[in-house]
Amino acid sequence: MRKARNGYQLQRGVPKDVQPVIGKTIWVEGAGSTYRVAQRLSPVFAAKTDRLIAEARNEVSLTGDELIDAVPARFDLSDPEVVELLLTGCDVEVEEGVLTREQASRYRAILKGEEQPREHLSKEELIQQAKALKAPAARTEMSWKSALDDFLAHAAVTHPTSATSQQAIAYRSWLLERLSASTVKTRLAFLSGLWSVLCELRPGSTHVFQGLNKRIKVVKSRKSVVTIIDPSQWQGSGERMEIFQFLYFTGARLAEIAGLQAEDLLEDQILIRPNESRPLKTEASERSIPIHPRLQSLVIELRKKNGLLWPGQYQESNKRWGVNLSKPCKKIVGVTPKGFRDRAATVLRSNNMNEAVVVALLGHTPNSISMAYGATPWKELKRAVKLL
């Protein structure tokens, strides 16, 4: 706050990281002709510029409670004059509806040192702590970030520690109006896991997602037996047909095949492993699949390439592989790409293949303790692939 030629001004420097976005290095705003008026306008000016910084950083604006908790970090509360200014500004914010009377009471208590502000955890800190504890697959980490960003935006809060149970319930209702029950259940499971970590880090916090996903009932339809005509009868050529052949003779996921690199094709096996643009679903997804005899000639040709085999199958906007293959696959083969995995599992089980081999070939996470021990014999994997 400074005295200008025609009255008072409020000034604040723009942080360097957002100067290119905001287009200036300093904010200057008229603050009336008297010192007292400038005092009253100062906190509102600080809150407004806080919001501009948050928007420039693609963050959600701070809520009233979050602004209150941030005050000790933003102002020198050891200076009586600063405290007096903020107390005066508090009355203004109540009058303008920025703060409720309950919030104003806590605000004043913090300014006077009668109460400590709450310690908030940023979304980045929460993700990092969850990574350290759970060592997730890259795709799981992406799902955490996506679900967390979506929820915080819907709740209009910046810090996960500011979210309430009412906001979580409202978010669930909002999702159920737009997505299938199974998708909502998965989204809430990701958030529930993150809040379990949050409650460990902040013991006094409320687990706002506890039990929300379990209350959603998902009725699974009984799957019919999937049959697909032999690849020799398919009509067409090109990279789509190459991908469909790989799916048919491996039972792998669409993204795993569409994101293959030439270096993943060895003499006798296909390496399913993460790369920069294609993370895997889980740790169990990383595996080796024996090359089916009918894929050998195609593999030999593709091995001559460098890098990604089908880079055109990557869609940058949603960071997904093979997103436009569902309709042509249905038209040519009779099923969507997911149908290849259903067929593979059906074929292997109908031939009495050991379930541990089925799990290992398809890249599923072992669903029992016994499956987690030992390794699956390579000769059994080769036998399983030949059955396809």
SULKA-V514702 format. One record per backbone hydrogen bond with DSSP energy under -0.5 kcal/mol. CO is the residue of the C=O (numbers start at 1). NH is the residue of the N-H. If there is no record, write none. Layout:
{{CO/NH} {CO/NH}}
This chain:
{{2/4} {2/9} {4/7} {7/4} {8/31} {9/2} {10/29} {12/27} {15/18} {15/19} {16/19} {16/20} {18/22} {19/23} {19/24} {25/14} {27/12} {29/10} {32/8} {34/38} {35/39} {36/40} {37/41} {38/42} {39/43} {41/45} {42/46} {43/47} {44/48} {45/49} {46/50} {47/51} {48/52} {49/53} {50/54} {51/55} {52/56} {53/57} {54/59} {55/58} {63/67} {64/68} {65/69} {66/70} {67/71} {68/71} {70/73} {70/74} {71/74} {71/75} {75/77} {76/79} {78/80} {79/83} {80/84} {81/85} {82/86} {83/87} {84/88} {85/89} {86/90} {87/91} {88/92} {89/93} {90/94} {91/95} {92/96} {93/98} {93/99} {94/97} {100/104} {101/105} {102/106} {103/107} {104/108} {105/109} {106/110} {107/111} {108/112} {109/114} {109/115} {110/113} {118/120} {121/160} {121/161} {122/126} {123/127} {124/128} {125/129} {126/130} {127/131} {128/132} {129/133} {130/134} {131/135} {137/141} {138/142} {139/143} {140/144} {141/145} {142/146} {143/147} {144/148} {145/149} {146/150} {147/151} {148/152} {149/153} {150/154} {151/155} {152/156} {152/157} {159/162} {160/163} {164/168} {165/169} {166/170} {167/171} {168/172} {169/173} {170/174} {171/175} {172/176} {173/177} {175/178} {175/179} {180/184} {181/185} {182/186} {183/187} {184/188} {185/189} {186/190} {187/191} {188/192} {189/193} {190/194} {191/195} {192/196} {193/197} {194/198} {195/199} {196/200} {197/201} {198/202} {202/205} {206/208} {207/210} {209/212} {209/213} {211/215} {213/216} {215/217} {216/218} {217/219} {218/220} {225/227} {230/233} {231/234} {234/236} {238/242} {239/243} {240/244} {241/245} {242/246} {243/247} {244/248} {245/249} {246/250} {247/250} {247/251} {253/257} {254/258} {255/259} {257/260} {260/309} {260/310} {261/264} {262/265} {264/266} {264/271} {268/291} {269/266} {269/271} {270/272} {270/289} {271/273} {272/287} {278/275} {280/139} {282/285} {283/286} {285/287} {287/272} {289/270} {290/292} {292/295} {292/296} {293/296} {295/299} {296/300} {297/301} {298/302} {299/303} {301/304} {302/305} {307/262} {310/313} {311/314} {313/322} {313/323} {314/316} {315/318} {315/319} {315/320} {320/315} {322/325} {325/329} {326/330} {327/331} {328/332} {329/333} {329/334} {329/335} {330/334} {333/229} {336/339} {336/340} {337/340} {337/341} {338/341} {338/342} {339/343} {340/344} {341/345} {342/346} {343/347} {344/348} {345/349} {346/350} {347/351} {348/353} {349/352} {354/357} {354/358} {355/359} {356/360} {357/361} {358/362} {359/363} {359/364} {368/372} {369/372} {370/373} {375/377} {377/380} {377/381} {378/382} {379/383} {380/384} {381/385} {382/386} {383/387} {384/388} {385/388}}
